[in-house]
């Protein structure tokens, strides 16, 4: 599975980072960074799903 970000919707409000700090980081300039490029380990599926649900702008999706 892969993380897909709709950059037009993302506001970098850091709720995804709170849900899955292994996968997301918001820097001091309020820019979102996806920490895992490519396939996300299955062990992080629950955290990724929580991050997707936490995004108030629905900017995150999971690509299987």
C-alpha positions in Angstrom: 0.0 0.0 0.0 1.1 3.6 -0.7 0.3 7.0 0.7 -1.4 9.4 -1.7 -1.6 13.1 -0.8 -3.8 15.5 -2.6 -1.5 18.5 -2.2 -4.3 20.9 -3.3 -6.3 19.9 -0.3 -3.6 19.5 2.3 -3.3 22.2 4.9 -0.5 20.6 6.9 -2.5 20.8 10.1 -0.4 17.9 11.6 -3.3 15.6 12.6 -1.8 12.9 10.3 1.5 13.4 12.1 -0.2 12.9 15.5 -1.8 9.7 14.3 1.2 8.3 12.5 4.5 10.0 13.3 6.4 7.2 11.6 4.7 8.2 8.3 4.3 12.0 8.4 6.1 15.1 9.5 5.1 18.7 9.4 8.1 21.0 9.5 8.6 24.4 10.9 7.4 26.0 7.6 4.1 24.1 7.8 5.0 21.7 5.0 3.9 18.1 5.1 6.5 15.4 4.4 5.7 11.8 3.8 8.5 9.8 5.5 8.0 6.6 3.6 8.2 6.7 -0.1 6.8 3.6 -1.9 5.3 0.7 0.0 4.2 1.2 3.6 4.9 -1.8 5.8 1.7 -3.7 6.7 2.6 -3.3 10.3 1.8 0.4 9.9 -1.6 -0.1 8.3 -3.7 0.8 11.3 -1.7 4.0 11.9 -2.1 5.0 8.2 -5.8 4.3 8.3 -6.1 6.4 11.4 -4.2 9.2 9.8 -6.4 9.1 6.7 -9.5 9.3 8.9 -8.0 12.1 11.0 -7.4 14.4 8.0 -10.1 17.1 8.1 -9.6 18.0 4.4 -9.6 14.4 3.2 -6.3 15.0 1.5 -4.9 11.5 2.3 -5.8 8.2 0.7 -4.4 4.7 0.6 -3.4 3.3 -2.7 -3.4 -0.5 -2.6 
